[in-house]
Amino acid sequence: MNVTMEYRKGFCFSLEQARQVYKKSTLAERRPVENETVFTAMFQNADLLISAWDGELLVGVSRTLTDFAYVAYLADLAVAQSHQGQGIGTALIHQTRAALKPTCFLTLLSAPKANEFYPKIGFQHHSRAWVWPADENPLS
């Protein structure tokens, strides 16, 4: 783990800083970073945000939706490619776990390129996940 990193809890960064991390991590390929309304709401309404800082440079973000007691959904884990392989993603997850009660389980949907990462740090594959894409909502 990179010992020079500082980890902060809360919404302590600008949307532009977050946008840059998402772009530099490739997560922007799957997130609406250019839709200001949605991107803003993603952070304003998150229950738990942990960020990784290399000096004054934001290099990683974890964004979680949770009740803190039973379940937490790790919606985003983004680490700039320039800082990957240094234990930052793992540290962000550990910081996230530390903010949750021991009774809380952590779940996520993996980015395709991260499928090999999560089992290495203790996540178990679950075959019963289901998604209902927003653009396929018959109720709207």
BASENU-128431 format. One record per residue (C-alpha): residue number from 0; y, x, z. Coordinates in steps of 0.25 Angstrom, whole numbers. Layout:
# BASENU-128431
{drenpa->NUM | Y->Y | X->X | Z->Z}
...
***
This chain:
# BASENU-128431
{drenpa->0 | Y->0 | X->0 | Z->0}
{drenpa->1 | Y->14 | X->5 | Z->-3}
{drenpa->2 | Y->21 | X->8 | Z->10}
{drenpa->3 | Y->35 | X->9 | Z->4}
{drenpa->4 | Y->35 | X->-6 | Z->1}
{drenpa->5 | Y->42 | X->-16 | Z->9}
{drenpa->6 | Y->37 | X->-30 | Z->10}
{drenpa->7 | Y->46 | X->-42 | Z->13}
{drenpa->8 | Y->44 | X->-56 | Z->17}
{drenpa->9 | Y->52 | X->-67 | Z->11}
{drenpa->10 | Y->61 | X->-70 | Z->-1}
{drenpa->11 | Y->69 | X->-57 | Z->0}
{drenpa->12 | Y->70 | X->-54 | Z->-15}
{drenpa->13 | Y->78 | X->-59 | Z->-27}
{drenpa->14 | Y->71 | X->-68 | Z->-37}
{drenpa->15 | Y->75 | X->-57 | Z->-47}
{drenpa->16 | Y->67 | X->-46 | Z->-39}
{drenpa->17 | Y->55 | X->-56 | Z->-38}
{drenpa->18 | Y->56 | X->-58 | Z->-53}
{drenpa->19 | Y->56 | X->-43 | Z->-56}
{drenpa->20 | Y->44 | X->-41 | Z->-47}
{drenpa->21 | Y->36 | X->-53 | Z->-54}
{drenpa->22 | Y->40 | X->-47 | Z->-68}
{drenpa->23 | Y->36 | X->-33 | Z->-63}
{drenpa->24 | Y->23 | X->-38 | Z->-58}
{drenpa->25 | Y->19 | X->-46 | Z->-70}
{drenpa->26 | Y->19 | X->-59 | Z->-61}
{drenpa->27 | Y->31 | X->-64 | Z->-69}
{drenpa->28 | Y->21 | X->-66 | Z->-80}
{drenpa->29 | Y->16 | X->-78 | Z->-72}
{drenpa->30 | Y->28 | X->-82 | Z->-64}
{drenpa->31 | Y->41 | X->-90 | Z->-68}
{drenpa->32 | Y->50 | X->-78 | Z->-65}
{drenpa->33 | Y->60 | X->-83 | Z->-75}
{drenpa->34 | Y->61 | X->-97 | Z->-70}
{drenpa->35 | Y->72 | X->-95 | Z->-60}
{drenpa->36 | Y->69 | X->-109 | Z->-53}
{drenpa->37 | Y->54 | X->-107 | Z->-51}
{drenpa->38 | Y->55 | X->-92 | Z->-48}
{drenpa->39 | Y->65 | X->-95 | Z->-37}
{drenpa->40 | Y->57 | X->-106 | Z->-31}
{drenpa->41 | Y->44 | X->-97 | Z->-31}
{drenpa->42 | Y->51 | X->-88 | Z->-21}
{drenpa->43 | Y->60 | X->-98 | Z->-13}
{drenpa->44 | Y->48 | X->-107 | Z->-11}
{drenpa->45 | Y->37 | X->-96 | Z->-8}
{drenpa->46 | Y->32 | X->-96 | Z->7}
{drenpa->47 | Y->30 | X->-81 | Z->8}
{drenpa->48 | Y->36 | X->-70 | Z->0}
{drenpa->49 | Y->33 | X->-55 | Z->2}
{drenpa->50 | Y->40 | X->-44 | Z->-6}
{drenpa->51 | Y->37 | X->-30 | Z->-8}
{drenpa->52 | Y->49 | X->-20 | Z->-9}
{drenpa->53 | Y->49 | X->-6 | Z->-14}
{drenpa->54 | Y->63 | X->-2 | Z->-8}
{drenpa->55 | Y->72 | X->-12 | Z->-14}
{drenpa->56 | Y->63 | X->-16 | Z->-26}
{drenpa->57 | Y->55 | X->-29 | Z->-25}
{drenpa->58 | Y->41 | X->-25 | Z->-30}
{drenpa->59 | Y->32 | X->-36 | Z->-25}
{drenpa->60 | Y->32 | X->-51 | Z->-21}
{drenpa->61 | Y->21 | X->-60 | Z->-15}
{drenpa->62 | Y->25 | X->-75 | Z->-15}
{drenpa->63 | Y->16 | X->-84 | Z->-7}
{drenpa->64 | Y->16 | X->-100 | Z->-5}
{drenpa->65 | Y->9 | X->-103 | Z->9}
{drenpa->66 | Y->8 | X->-111 | Z->21}
{drenpa->67 | Y->6 | X->-98 | Z->29}
{drenpa->68 | Y->-6 | X->-103 | Z->36}
{drenpa->69 | Y->-17 | X->-108 | Z->27}
{drenpa->70 | Y->-14 | X->-104 | Z->12}
{drenpa->71 | Y->-5 | X->-95 | Z->5}
{drenpa->72 | Y->-3 | X->-94 | Z->-10}
{drenpa->73 | Y->1 | X->-80 | Z->-15}
{drenpa->74 | Y->8 | X->-85 | Z->-27}
{drenpa->75 | Y->14 | X->-72 | Z->-32}
{drenpa->76 | Y->11 | X->-57 | Z->-29}
{drenpa->77 | Y->20 | X->-48 | Z->-38}
{drenpa->78 | Y->21 | X->-33 | Z->-37}
{drenpa->79 | Y->29 | X->-25 | Z->-47}
{drenpa->80 | Y->19 | X->-17 | Z->-56}
{drenpa->81 | Y->26 | X->-5 | Z->-53}
{drenpa->82 | Y->22 | X->-7 | Z->-38}
{drenpa->83 | Y->8 | X->-12 | Z->-40}
{drenpa->84 | Y->-4 | X->-4 | Z->-35}
{drenpa->85 | Y->3 | X->0 | Z->-22}
{drenpa->86 | Y->-2 | X->-11 | Z->-13}
{drenpa->87 | Y->10 | X->-20 | Z->-14}
{drenpa->88 | Y->3 | X->-33 | Z->-19}
{drenpa->89 | Y->-7 | X->-31 | Z->-7}
{drenpa->90 | Y->4 | X->-29 | Z->3}
{drenpa->91 | Y->11 | X->-41 | Z->-2}
{drenpa->92 | Y->-1 | X->-49 | Z->0}
{drenpa->93 | Y->-4 | X->-43 | Z->14}
{drenpa->94 | Y->11 | X->-47 | Z->18}
{drenpa->95 | Y->8 | X->-61 | Z->12}
{drenpa->96 | Y->-5 | X->-62 | Z->21}
{drenpa->97 | Y->3 | X->-57 | Z->33}
{drenpa->98 | Y->13 | X->-68 | Z->32}
{drenpa->99 | Y->2 | X->-79 | Z->32}
{drenpa->100 | Y->-7 | X->-84 | Z->44}
{drenpa->101 | Y->-21 | X->-78 | Z->44}
{drenpa->102 | Y->-26 | X->-92 | Z->41}
{drenpa->103 | Y->-19 | X->-92 | Z->28}
{drenpa->104 | Y->-26 | X->-88 | Z->15}
{drenpa->105 | Y->-19 | X->-82 | Z->3}
{drenpa->106 | Y->-22 | X->-87 | Z->-11}
{drenpa->107 | Y->-16 | X->-83 | Z->-25}
{drenpa->108 | Y->-18 | X->-84 | Z->-40}
{drenpa->109 | Y->-20 | X->-70 | Z->-46}
{drenpa->110 | Y->-12 | X->-64 | Z->-57}
{drenpa->111 | Y->-22 | X->-60 | Z->-68}
{drenpa->112 | Y->-19 | X->-45 | Z->-66}
{drenpa->113 | Y->-21 | X->-46 | Z->-51}
{drenpa->114 | Y->-35 | X->-52 | Z->-51}
{drenpa->115 | Y->-41 | X->-39 | Z->-47}
{drenpa->116 | Y->-30 | X->-36 | Z->-36}
{drenpa->117 | Y->-32 | X->-48 | Z->-26}
{drenpa->118 | Y->-47 | X->-46 | Z->-23}
{drenpa->119 | Y->-44 | X->-31 | Z->-20}
{drenpa->120 | Y->-35 | X->-36 | Z->-8}
{drenpa->121 | Y->-44 | X->-47 | Z->-3}
{drenpa->122 | Y->-42 | X->-59 | Z->-11}
{drenpa->123 | Y->-54 | X->-67 | Z->-15}
{drenpa->124 | Y->-55 | X->-74 | Z->-28}
{drenpa->125 | Y->-55 | X->-89 | Z->-28}
{drenpa->126 | Y->-61 | X->-97 | Z->-40}
{drenpa->127 | Y->-55 | X->-111 | Z->-36}
{drenpa->128 | Y->-40 | X->-109 | Z->-38}
{drenpa->129 | Y->-33 | X->-119 | Z->-47}
{drenpa->130 | Y->-20 | X->-120 | Z->-53}
{drenpa->131 | Y->-12 | X->-131 | Z->-60}
{drenpa->132 | Y->-1 | X->-125 | Z->-69}
{drenpa->133 | Y->13 | X->-130 | Z->-67}
{drenpa->134 | Y->14 | X->-133 | Z->-82}
{drenpa->135 | Y->1 | X->-142 | Z->-82}
{drenpa->136 | Y->6 | X->-151 | Z->-71}
{drenpa->137 | Y->3 | X->-166 | Z->-76}
{drenpa->138 | Y->11 | X->-171 | Z->-64}
{drenpa->139 | Y->24 | X->-166 | Z->-69}
***
